[in-house]
Amino acid sequence: MEQDIKIETLIVMSLAIFAVLAAVAFLVPFEDENTKLFFIALVAVLTSINVAGLFMVWRHTPTVVDEVFLMTPSGMLLKHYTRRLRPDQDTDILAGMLTAVQTFVRDSFDEAGGKLNEIRFENYDILISHSKNVVLAAIISTKKPEKLRVELKNANDDIETQFGEMLSHWSGDKSELGDVDSIMKKFLSGKYRK
Amino acid sequence: MELREILKKVVLLGDGGVGKTSLIARYVVNKFDDKYIATIGTKVSKKDIQVVRPDLIINLKLMIWDILGQKEYSKIRTSSMSGAQGLILVGDLSRPETVRSLEDFWLKEVKLAVGNIPTVIVGNKVDLLKKESMEAAMIEAMGMRLGYPTLLCSAKTGRNVEEIFSTLGEMLLADVTPRAKSQKDKPPQTLAEVVDFIVQDFCAQYGDLEKAMLIVQHQFEEAGVDIRKPAKDAVLHALDGLAKAEELTLTKSVARVNLEERQRMVILSKG
């Protein structure tokens, strides 16, 4: 959210600069035509730099992940990672209900048995990545889910490769889980980003 | 003392209106409204059970999937059963047909979906029955024939409801034993080793390593424990503080068991 505010501020500032320079270029009487053309060219160059700068900022702004639920396809929560403390939230139940909702949508609307990959609300998105034994659901509020989708899938694939076999017959004992944290830390710190 | 956290998915099944939802309502962690059962076919709630065994404390989390009882919605029901490790089958003792359908319909459906899993059969609304009723005898005979524990319960009076979870919990944990201690796990000898063991044990049981270490640091500072050269009195004093923190996150009984065990280790340690 902080990154979004910065970009929005930059956009407003750029527009303001452009408006002032454009007004000066067209309203102020210049001594000769060459000076006026030079000033208009300067406005165009500055505006281009602004646009390019904004694009670079947007491109390199990381998508901030608020919460991640690492679950089994049957809705059992293996791990939960969050940036925010929400004492009223029971993450085990939430993971179960998130799975129940996916089951409902799949069985009600998709005869072929596809997967629900995204749930979108006004202020945030839930991106869901599935593999045979692992489900990763990431809650994000930075309005750029497309940047995260591939990272989420890559993290899921790594967990599936390392822990999928164990999870296929997991007894429910959390001490058998192994070190999934290292993969999740890599994901949360943006190391899956290309 | 070894601590294990075990998660099990349990499905709650039976005909519509037998009282499945009411039966568990007061005994589990409910975060979602019952209307979700009618809208998406399922509601998930949680029951925490703590099982204390010699050398082993098990925090068992039963994730209870309360599934719509109308028989027509088989697709959603079968999907929701996926991965279930335990089953609570509920019949209404005042409606014998709901008891019969436990064996004729529900059990068959569960076996098709997830195979044989630990099961408890429940006859609900026992408060409406006269003593030695036919229905109670019928459900008990069914349970005996199938080899499943059978409980006569009442959501209204609360009779035997806790027993449903404890009975199923014991069945689900039947194979769980303390891990064999390796040479590496030999008991700590010196006071420094004991302190190191206690810190690790506290962090493991507390769950959140970062917060746990802050609590340990604070309690050690309060008690004046010098980690490089600990004194028994100071360590014993710090243990009281750690136990108080554990009372808030675990339970009083676990905190007390841990405190006594740690005190014993400190007193018996060398140095």
Interface residues (C-beta under 8 A of the other chain):
Chain A: T72 P73 S74 G75 M76 L77 Q89 D90 D92 I93 L94 G96 M97 A100 V101 T103 F104 R106 D107 S108 S171 G172 D173 K174 S175
Chain B: R4 E5 I6 L7 K8 K9 V29 K31 F32 Y36 I40 G41 T42 K43 V44 S45 K46 K61 M63 W65 K75 I76 S79 S80 S82 G83 A84 Q85 V176
